[in-house]
Amino acid sequence: MIKLFSTKTITGNPYDAMDTTFISIFSYFNKEEAVYYSEAPEDFQEIGAIKKIKLRFKNQFLRILEKAFLMRRLKPDYLFGYGGFAELPFVFLKPKSIKYIINFHSILVRRGDSDWPVRTPWFLRSYLFKKADIIVVISKAARKTILDYFPQKRVELVYSGVNLDEFISRNFDREYLKKKFDIKFNQPLVIYIGTLQSRKRPDVFIEIARRYQKANFLMVGRGDQKFLEAAKDLLNLKYIEKMERDDIAKLFASADVLLFPSINEPYGLVIVEAMASGMPVIVSASGAFPELVKDGEDGFLIPVAENEIDHFIFALDKIIDNKNLWEKLSQHAVRNVKRFSWENTAKGYKDILLIKNFR
């Protein structure tokens, strides 16, 4: 049996993607295979290999130190982190026998090199990555950004998962969505789900809505409201700041197309959730999206170029005007997305931790 000690606290927040990932992965491990020590809310129910740890101090700094010394006492095989600033005390205090794993769910860039948000100063990020024994990433695109800076590092690829029981076509319920959110289905519905920020390019989605009057468009997500200024006069576009996960599952099963022009994404959970729900997707051929979407099978990949809006509209028109094509793309999406099950993600981690066993 292996022991892992997590630097990240389980939040219980369904919008915390890393939280969802770790809970999903270690629910597939049994207690004979591993124990995963993590701080968690009082009402969190232990599942699989997850074991709650309790801390006495209320002060955040003292809690970090208490947790770091608890790590030393428990003597885990692996320190399980994410490469953030708060991991420094654990890396400083851990014995050499404990291997440090960074689970990196982002792309690696220096501040100023990209419009990707960078919070941890580069000298600290670089220190942590150099100290890591293993770095686990969620896409080939993410792996490349790490190897560009640290070509000698051991970087393992394990794709993140999707809940195939939660995101299903049977969640179709347009009447519910009409009543609760006043969403109109009198025309085909094209959706965008993501934060409103430059990298995700909500402005491109809004411009497509302006040019394409044969469909209704819906944007869901928090962020910079300035993007919505360009949509004030659009009668075919609706904005909702927040929806619960159950409602998003219904939306995926009830809408017609997910159109997501975001670039440089390290993964794209919204893409695989839409596909699992049987919805064709039209996305930028950027970041990890070409690894998730088979162009012409599950949906369409649009190259990032000057005339890309024309290509987005052309692909959208093809899907909306051809019911047979929509059905074909939908069926392929549901079938192909099964490779991203949480069970397969857990198998990937088991291969790294139990079989390759880097101790």
N, C-alpha and C positions, 0 to 999 in steps of 0.2 A: 504494500500500500504506500502511496505517495502522499505527502502533506504539502499543501499550498497555503500561502498567507497573502491575502489581498490587501493592497494599500488603499483600494477604493471601497468606500462605504456603500452598501446596498441601500438605495434610496426608496425603492418601491414605486418610483415615478414611471408610469408606462411610456412617457416621452423621453426617458433617459435611455438612449440606444445601447450604450455600453452596459448599463445595468441589466437591460433585457437580455443582452447577449450572454453575460456571465451566468445569470440565473438559468437561462435556457440550456446552456452548455452543461453546467454541473448538476442539473436535474437529471441528466442522462448518465451520470457517473453514479455508481453505488458505493456504499460505505466500505466495501471490501477493496475497492479500487483506489479511492482517494478520500481525503477530507480537505475541504476548502474553507479555511477560516476567514470570516468577514464580519465586520461590524454591520449591524442591521437594525431596523426599527423594532420596537418591542413586539409589535403584532405580526412581524414577519414569521411565517411558518417554514421551518427548516425542511428542505427537500433534497433528495439525492445525496450528494456529497457535501452540501452546504452546512456549515456549522457556525452558529452565531458566537461572536465574542462580545464580552461586556467590558466597558470602560467606566472608571469611577469618576474621573475629572470632568468638569463642565467646560473649563477653559480650553479653547481650541488648540493652542500651542502645547499645553500640558497633555492633552489627549493624544496628540501626535507622538510625543515622547513616550507616553505610557504604552501606546500601541507598538512603537518600535522596540521597546524593551520586552513586551509580550512576545513579539516575533522571536527575539533571541531565546526566550525561555521555551517556546514551543518547538524550536529547531526544525522548521519546515524544510522540505527539499527545494522548494521554489518560492521566491518572492514574486508575487503576481501583480504587476503594475501597468501603467499606461504611459509612462514617459513624461509625467508632469512635475512641476516644481515641488509639490508636496511630498514627493518620493525621496528627496535628498536625505532626510534623516534616516530613512530605512536603508538606503544604499550605503551611507556612512557607517551605520552601526551593525549591519549584517555580517556574520562570519563568512569567511571565504567559501565554506562548504555549501552555503545557500546560493543557488543559481538565481539570477535575476532575469525575469521574462518581462519584456515590454509588449503589451498588446496594443498595437497602434492602429486606431480606427480613423486616421486622418491621412493627410499627405504631408511630407516633410519639406518645409521651405524656410528660408531665412526671412525675417521681417523685412519688408520692402521689395522682395523678389516676386511677390504675387499679391493678388487681392484676397488670398486666403487669410483668415484671421489668425495671427500669431501672438499668443499671450506669454509663453515662456521665452525668456531671453535666449539667444542662440548659444551663448557660452555654457549655459546650464543644460539646455537641450542636448548639445553636443557631448557634454560630460556624461549625461545619463545614457545616451546611446552607445558611447564608447564602453561604458561599464556593463551594458547588457550582455548576457550570455546568449540569449535568443530574442529575436524580434518577430512577433507574429503579426501579419498584415491581412487585410480583408480583400485585396485585389492585386493583380499584377501591376496595375497603374500605381498603386500605393507603394508596392515593393520597389519599383524603379526609382521613385523619388528618394528612398532611403539609400539604395545602392549607388546613386549618383554622388552622395556625400560620403558614404561608408562602404566602399566596394568589397571590403574583406569581411563584412559582418554576415553572420548566419541569419538569414531572413526566411521565415517559413510562411507559406500562403495557406490560409484557411478562410474560405468564403463565409461571410456571415449568413444567417438563416432567416427564414420567414415562417410564421406560424400558419401552416397549411390547414389547420382546423379552424382558424379564425377568419382567414381571408379566402372565401369561397364564393362561387357564383350564386349559391343558394341564398345569400344575403340580399338578393335583389328585393328592394322595397321602395319604389318611387313614391307611393302614397305617403309613407312615413316621412320621407325627406321633403316632400311638398308641404306637408302640414307643419313640421318642426322648423324648417329653414326657409320656406317659401322658394324652394328651388324649382325652376320651370323645366319641364320636359316636353314642351310643345315642339321643340326642335332637338336634334342631336346635342348631347351635352359633352363639352370638352373641358377637362379639369386640369388644374395646376395645384399641387400641394407641396408647400415648402416655405421657408422663411423668405421675407421680402428683402433681398440683398443683391448687390450688383452681380456677384458670381452666379447666382441662380437665374438671373436675367428675366425677372418678371416683366420688364419693359418689352421684351421680345414677345412674350405671351400676349400682352395687351395690344401690341401692334397687329398681331395675327387676328385677334378678336375684332379689331377695327376693320380689317380688310376682308374678313370672312363672315358675312351676315347670314349664312345658311345654318349656323349653329349657335347655341347658347354657350357661354364660357363662365366658368366658376373658378375663383382663386381662393384657396384656404391657406392661411398661415400668418404668423405674426411677423413684425419687422418694420422696416422704414416705410412709413405711410406716404412718403413723397412720391413713390412709384404710382400710387393710385390717382394722382393728379391728372395723369394722362388718360384715365379711364372715366372721368366724371361724366362725360357726355355719351358714354356707350350704354345703350339700352339692352344690349345682348350680353353684358358682363356683370356678374355679381361677385361681391367679396364677403367672405366670412373669416373672421380673425381666428377662431378656434373651434374645433370639433372634437368630441370625445372619440376614443379609439373604436368603439362599437359603431358609432355613426360613420366614421371614415370607412369602416369595412362595408357598411351598407352602400356608401357612396361609390366605392370602387366597383361593387357588383351591379350598380344601377346606372352609372354613367356610360358613355360610349367610347371615349378616347382619353388617355392621359397624355398630355402634351407638356413636356418638361425640357426646356432649352438650357438647363444648367450646364456649366462647364467645370472641368477639373475636379469632379467628385471622386472621392476614394472608394465609394461603393454606390449606393442608391437604393436604400430600403424601400422607398416609395415606389420604385420601379418594379421590384419583385413582388411587392404586395398587390399592386395593380394587376400584374400578370397572373398571380395566383387566383385572383378574383375573376379572371377571364376577360380582362380589358386589354385591347391592343394599345401599344404605347408608341409615341413618336418622340424621340429624344435626340439630343446632340450627340454626334459621334466624338465624344470627348471623355477623358478620364476613364473610369471603369465601365461606363455604359456599354461599349462594344463587347465587354466580357459577359454582360448580363443579357443583352438583346441580340437575337439572331436576325440580322437585317432581312426583311422580306418574309420572315417566318412568324415572329412574335409581334412585329411592328416594323418601324423604320428608324434607321440611324441617319441623321442629317449632318453632313459635314459643316463645320464652322467656317463660314465664308461670307463675303459681302452680300451675296444673293440668297442667303440661307432662308430668309423669311418666305421667299417664293417657293423654295423646296419644302418647307414645313407645310405651306398651304396646299401644295400639289399632293403631298402624302396624305394630308387630312382629307382632301377631296376624294382621293382614291378609296379611302376606307369608308367614308360616309355615304358615297354614292354606290357602293357595291356591297350589298348585304352578304353575299357569298364570301367575299374577301374578308369581311369583318368576322364572320363565323370561323373561317379558316385560321385567321390570326389568333382569335380567341382560343381555339382548341389547341393550337401549337403552344401558346403562352402557358396555358394550364399544365400541359404535359412537360414542357421544357423547364419550367421553374421548379419542378420537384427536385432537381439536383441541389437546390438551395434550402433543403429542409434542415431544421435544427438538429435532427438526428445525424445528418451528414457532417454538420459543423462539429458536433460533439465527437464524431469519429475522427475528424481531423485533429482535434486536440488530444484525443486518446493516443493517436499515432505518435504525436510529439512527446507527450508526457509519460506514456506507459511503454511504448514499443521502442522508440528511439532512445528514450530515457537518457537525458544529458547529464545526469548526476556525475 
